[in-house]
Amino acid sequence: MKLILLSIIILFTNLIKAQTIVSNELFRKVYVGIENPISVVNLKIPSNNIILKSDVGLIRKVNNTRFTWRICNTRERFVYLKIYNKSTFIDSIAFKVDTIPNATILASSQDKEILFKESQGFRAEILDFIADGINVEIISFNITIVKTNGDTIRIENKGCYYNSIAKLEFDKLKIGDKVTLSEFIVKEGCEEKHRKLTTVLTSIYSGRKYESRF
């Protein structure tokens, strides 16, 4: 009798697992730094009974079938999503962990010349990625100005806007002065570790007057 009862329980559990449909819009991957969208539907369980858990990140319920899985830091290659019918465990599904791409630094420019006197600074965006609206914060970058007389000026700039020292030096630019921006440090999404980009932007000051823009 116990064996028959156990067999029925196993069969019922397998039926429940077979009827569980889990999907995410990011093709069975979860990305560090963003809120990954997760949808769960089980034809045998009321949707408001479904609970998701994981040992990595934070899961937030959007509605009865939609969740977000926010992961800000992990060294794991795979993470596991655990599905419950209230307190009853149903299944565990593995997701591959991936990183979001490096951001692109966007500078105000015209005729391929970066605008310094006419601009306040930079912004950064993650381009050509399946998830939109990822916040990118520019923590710092370096400015190197090589004057036509051979003098070199180096400035460490915090944030995305030019600081007062940079603005003062830009006001002194002469035709032919070379300005290089590099060592961009950014924070992407909720990532706990800052990224150092390989981006290097170089422009020769022409002395032309441009329309003011950001």
Buried (B, 14 or more C-beta within 10 A) or exposed (E): EEEEEEEEEEEEBEEBBEEBEBEBEBEEEBBBBBBBBBBBBBEEBEEEEBBBEBEBBEBEBEEEBBBBBBBBEBEEEEBBBBBBBEEEEBBEBEBEBEEBEBBBBEBBBEEEBBBBBBBEBBBBBBEEBEBEEBEBBBBBBBBBBBBEEEEEBEBEBEEBBBBEEBBEBBEEBEEEBBBBBBBBBBBBBBBEEEBEBEBEBEBBBEEEEBEEEE
